[in-house]
Amino acid sequence: MQEDLENKSVVLATKTTKLTGKVLALLMREALQKITQSRDAPKQGKQTLKQLAKGGSLSNIEITNDNIKSFQPVARKYHVSYSLKKDDTSVPPKHFVFFRAKDLDTMTAAFKEFSAKTIKRENDRPSVKKSVEKSAELVKKPVRTRAKNKQRGGLER
């Protein structure tokens, strides 16, 4: 029994008609991959504040809108872990994003890309309210009617 505790063992189970070396190698590779993923890789992306604090030091920023959904692809790309916290004590409520990354350069690059993407989106898409106001002004303007001039046979201007 002591020997079993000293030498760790792994049980592999599969359904196959013939157990060949290739199938066994594939099973062992998948098992090794799952073991290393669960042990080594910390969770990335959106987390609770408690999970995020386990990893070490945190940084935070305050955001005014809760447009965090557009930050998620950038966070995944740069392997940034983050947590959202809403502060209800102030009016209007403030939103804080706590985040952690491997190094400062990674966080800087992620936030540069996110801010560039946000600014570009704001410039590319005109406001719906402004477009409605423009169309309302166009409707208010009198429309020129074109009537035929019977004397000359052409259009009257």
Secondary structure, 3 states (H helix, E strand, C coil): CHHHHHCCCCCCCCCCCCCCHHHHHHHHHHHHHHHHHHHHCCCCCECCHHHHHHCCCCEEEEECCCCHHHCHHHHHHHCCEEEEEEECCCCCCEEEEEEECCCHHHHHHHHHHHHHHHHHHHHHCCCHHHHHHHHHHHHHCCCCCCCECCCCCCECC
